[in-house]
Amino acid sequence: MLKLTSAGALAAVTPRETAAEVSHDAVSKYDIFEIPFKGPSGGNPFLDVQLKTAFSLEHRTVTVDGFYDGYGNYKVRFMPDALGE
């Protein structure tokens, strides 16, 4: 199992969880890990909002772009290719 910790950051978008840091203990190698965020639904979310999350393990960091999922919902998806914490 891979323990993932992510701090998502973008203007006016916050994780649905109350903490700024999201931790999951049960993500297997090659499983899909998804973090939902609530953000602005007005304007043009494809141009006005940028969402990136960094996942780190030892000396390696992978930065993943998030995306708009409609109705003020944003998501980041990541598929770990290694085991670790």
C-alpha positions in Angstrom: 0.0 0.0 0.0 1.1 3.6 -0.7 0.4 6.4 1.8 -0.2 9.6 -0.1 -0.2 13.0 1.3 -1.1 16.0 -0.9 -1.6 19.7 -0.3 -3.6 21.1 -3.1 -3.3 24.8 -3.8 -5.2 27.2 -6.0 -7.0 30.5 -5.6 -10.4 30.2 -4.0 -10.4 26.4 -4.1 -10.1 24.3 -1.0 -10.2 20.6 -0.3 -13.6 19.2 0.7 -12.0 17.8 3.8 -11.5 20.4 6.6 -7.7 20.1 6.6 -5.4 21.5 3.9 -3.5 18.2 3.9 -5.2 15.1 2.6 -3.8 11.7 3.8 -4.9 8.3 2.5 -3.5 5.0 3.9 -5.1 2.4 1.5 -4.0 3.3 -2.1 -2.5 0.3 -3.8 0.1 0.5 -6.6 -1.6 1.4 -9.9 -4.9 2.2 -8.1 -6.5 5.6 -8.9 -6.2 8.2 -6.1 -8.6 11.1 -6.4 -8.9 14.3 -4.4 -12.1 16.4 -4.8 -12.0 20.2 -4.3 -14.8 22.7 -4.1 -14.2 26.0 -6.0 -15.7 28.8 -7.9 -18.4 27.9 -10.4 -18.7 31.3 -12.0 -16.5 32.8 -14.7 -14.5 30.5 -17.0 -13.0 27.7 -14.8 -10.9 26.4 -17.7 -9.0 29.7 -18.0 -9.4 31.4 -14.5 -8.4 28.5 -12.3 -5.2 26.5 -12.1 -4.9 23.4 -9.9 -1.7 21.4 -9.4 -0.8 18.9 -6.7 2.7 17.5 -6.0 3.1 13.9 -4.9 6.5 13.0 -3.3 8.3 9.7 -2.5 11.9 9.8 -1.4 13.8 11.8 -4.1 11.1 11.8 -6.7 8.2 14.4 -7.0 5.4 14.1 -9.5 3.3 17.2 -10.2 -0.3 16.4 -11.4 -2.6 18.9 -13.0 -6.2 19.0 -11.7 -9.3 19.6 -13.8 -12.7 21.1 -13.6 -15.5 18.6 -13.2 -18.5 20.9 -13.4 -20.8 22.7 -11.0 -17.8 24.2 -9.0 -16.2 20.8 -8.5 -12.5 20.3 -9.2 -10.5 17.0 -9.0 -6.9 15.8 -9.0 -6.3 12.1 -10.1 -3.1 10.2 -9.6 -2.0 6.6 -10.2 1.1 5.7 -8.0 3.6 3.5 -9.7 5.7 2.7 -6.6 5.1 1.4 -3.1 6.0 3.6 -0.1 4.9 6.3 2.3 
